[in-house]
């Protein structure tokens, strides 16, 4: 099953790299994308021009639950895409290794959520910093992220219930 998921992710990344820029350039007359010079790029209001999108592999197989969790904390968040994938049983000899993906947007940043089960776990080598305007906002995020299975750590670090 790992090989199938890795093949899928590779194809997904290549597809995004090959098709995304051209489809955006061709679909919006107000959006200017110039890959031959260092000219200013005009961004369509509400669109995201993000060269790298973090992919978060979570231990669950419910991508919607993950997105709902983050949207409940980050009020400006929204789900932009959701898909279910069913692998044939011969891929791993059991349930076919079904998995889900979703695209989550928080602020102006997109995150791919890969809900494919317990093959990989987050650790402290990957983390996100939340820039806050005051102590009340720090306290809000700290309390929300450490609730329901999250963990406090030293030096101002914490983990949410997914281990991120």
C-alpha positions in Angstrom: 0.0 0.0 0.0 2.9 2.4 0.7 4.0 2.1 -2.9 0.5 2.9 -4.2 0.2 6.0 -2.0 3.7 7.1 -2.9 2.9 6.7 -6.6 -0.3 8.6 -6.1 1.4 11.5 -4.3 4.2 11.6 -6.9 1.6 11.8 -9.7 -0.4 14.4 -7.8 2.7 16.6 -7.2 3.7 16.3 -10.9 0.2 17.1 -12.1 0.1 20.2 -9.9 3.5 21.3 -11.0 2.7 20.9 -14.7 -0.8 22.0 -14.9 -1.5 24.5 -12.1 0.4 27.5 -13.4 -0.8 27.3 -16.9 -4.5 26.7 -15.9 -4.4 29.7 -13.6 -2.8 31.9 -16.3 -5.3 30.8 -18.9 -8.4 31.0 -16.7 -8.1 34.5 -15.5 -7.5 37.5 -17.7 -6.7 39.7 -14.7 -4.0 37.4 -13.4 -0.6 38.0 -14.9 2.0 35.3 -14.5 5.4 36.0 -16.2 7.9 33.2 -15.8 10.5 34.9 -18.0 11.2 38.0 -15.9 11.1 39.4 -12.4 8.1 41.6 -13.1 5.4 42.2 -10.5 2.7 39.5 -10.4 -0.8 40.7 -10.0 -2.8 38.4 -7.8 -6.6 37.9 -8.3 -8.4 38.8 -5.1 -9.2 35.7 -3.1 -6.8 33.5 -5.1 -3.6 31.8 -3.7 -0.3 32.0 -5.4 1.7 29.6 -3.4 4.7 27.8 -4.8 5.0 25.1 -2.1 2.1 23.5 -0.3 2.8 21.5 2.8 1.3 18.0 2.8 0.3 16.8 6.3 0.0 13.0 6.5 -2.3 12.4 9.5 -2.8 9.0 11.2 -6.5 9.0 10.7 -8.4 8.1 7.5 -10.9 10.9 7.9 -9.6 14.0 6.1 -12.9 15.9 6.7 -12.5 15.5 10.5 -9.0 16.9 10.3 -10.2 19.9 8.3 -13.2 20.5 10.6 -10.8 20.4 13.6 -8.5 23.1 12.2 -11.4 25.2 10.9 -12.9 25.2 14.4 -9.6 26.7 15.7 -8.6 29.0 12.8 -11.8 30.9 12.1 -10.6 32.1 8.6 -10.0 28.5 7.5 -12.0 26.7 4.9 -12.0 23.4 3.0 -11.3 23.9 -0.7 -11.3 20.3 -1.9 -12.0 16.8 -0.6 -11.5 13.4 -2.3 -11.8 9.7 -1.4 -9.6 7.1 -2.9 -10.2 3.3 -2.9 -7.3 1.1 -3.7 -8.0 -2.5 -4.9 -7.6 -5.2 -2.3 -4.6 -6.7 -4.0 -2.6 -3.5 -3.0 -2.2 -4.6 0.6 -4.3 -7.8 1.0 -6.8 -6.2 3.3 -9.1 -3.3 2.8 -7.3 -1.9 -0.2 -5.6 0.9 1.7 -8.4 3.4 1.2 -7.5 7.0 2.0 -8.8 10.6 1.7 -7.3 13.9 0.8 -8.4 17.5 1.4 -7.1 20.9 0.8 -7.4 23.2 3.7 -6.8 27.0 3.5 -5.9 29.0 6.6 -5.3 32.7 5.9 -3.4 32.7 2.6 -1.8 29.3 3.1 -3.0 26.0 1.6 -2.3 22.7 3.3 -2.9 19.3 1.7 -4.3 16.8 4.2 -3.5 13.2 3.5 -5.5 11.0 5.8 -4.0 7.6 5.0 -3.5 5.9 8.4 -0.8 5.2 10.9 2.3 4.8 8.6 4.0 8.1 9.6 3.8 10.3 12.7 4.5 14.0 13.2 7.5 14.9 15.4 9.1 18.1 16.5 11.2 18.4 13.4 8.2 19.9 11.7 6.3 22.7 13.3 4.3 25.8 12.5 4.6 29.2 14.3 1.3 31.1 14.8 2.0 34.8 14.8 -0.2 36.4 17.4 -1.1 40.1 18.1 -1.3 39.7 21.9 -1.3 37.4 24.9 -5.1 36.7 24.6 -4.6 35.4 21.1 -1.6 33.2 22.2 -3.8 31.8 25.1 -6.7 31.1 22.6 -4.5 29.1 20.3 -2.6 27.4 23.1 -5.8 26.3 24.8 -7.5 25.2 21.6 -4.6 23.2 20.3 -3.8 21.4 23.6 -7.4 20.5 24.3 -8.9 17.1 23.4 -5.6 15.2 23.2 -3.1 17.9 22.5 0.0 18.3 24.7 1.9 21.1 26.3 5.7 21.1 25.9 8.5 23.3 27.2 9.8 26.5 25.7 6.4 27.7 24.4 5.8 24.6 22.2 2.7 22.4 22.1 1.2 19.6 20.0 -2.4 19.4 18.8 -4.4 16.1 19.0 -2.8 14.9 15.7 0.7 15.4 17.0 1.5 18.5 15.0 
